[in-house]
Amino acid sequence: MPKASPELFAMTRRKGPFRAGERFVGWNRRKAVVWPTVSRVVTVDEGRELTWHTSTSGATWSYTIAGDGDATVLREARTITDGVPGFATLFGNVLLGGMGNHADELESHVSATLAWIKAEAER
């Protein structure tokens, strides 16, 4: 993911495939601002789905892949079901130009990440 994401530049985790329940730290950068996120893998269904919950932001991220006739469809989703923690809101508002602005950036990052994965898969 650090190669695919415009914001994530490194991960601290154990070696090997992801496992449900595994915790990891993502290291993010936006201009001069660098911050860690702590996440836990929720679902690993090899070849079908990878989902993790980021406790520091309240977001759950998922990637699903499925066949659709002769095509393959990859979807990325980011949902926030329990609200954004107070510190994340303060951090986003003060250092990332506002939560709405950062959410808009993340939407564009989704497109960039999916385009990178598509290019890698087709290579």
CORSULSUL-V779927 format. One record per backbone hydrogen bond with DSSP energy under -1.0 kcal/mol. CO is the residue of the C=O (numbers start at 1). NH is the residue of the N-H. If there is no record, write none. Layout:
{{CO | NH} {CO | NH}}
//
This chain:
{{1 | 5} {7 | 29} {10 | 27} {12 | 25} {19 | 22} {22 | 41} {24 | 39} {25 | 12} {26 | 37} {27 | 9} {27 | 10} {28 | 35} {30 | 33} {33 | 30} {35 | 28} {37 | 26} {38 | 55} {39 | 24} {40 | 53} {41 | 21} {43 | 51} {45 | 48} {45 | 49} {48 | 65} {49 | 45} {50 | 63} {51 | 42} {51 | 43} {52 | 61} {53 | 40} {54 | 58} {59 | 54} {60 | 79} {61 | 52} {62 | 77} {63 | 50} {64 | 75} {66 | 73} {68 | 71} {71 | 68} {73 | 66} {75 | 64} {77 | 62} {79 | 60} {85 | 89} {86 | 90} {87 | 91} {88 | 92} {89 | 93} {90 | 94} {91 | 95} {92 | 96} {92 | 98} {98 | 102} {99 | 103} {100 | 104} {101 | 105} {102 | 106} {103 | 107} {104 | 108} {105 | 109} {106 | 110} {107 | 111} {108 | 112} {109 | 113} {110 | 114} {111 | 115} {112 | 116} {113 | 117} {114 | 118} {115 | 119} {116 | 120} {117 | 121} {118 | 122}}
//
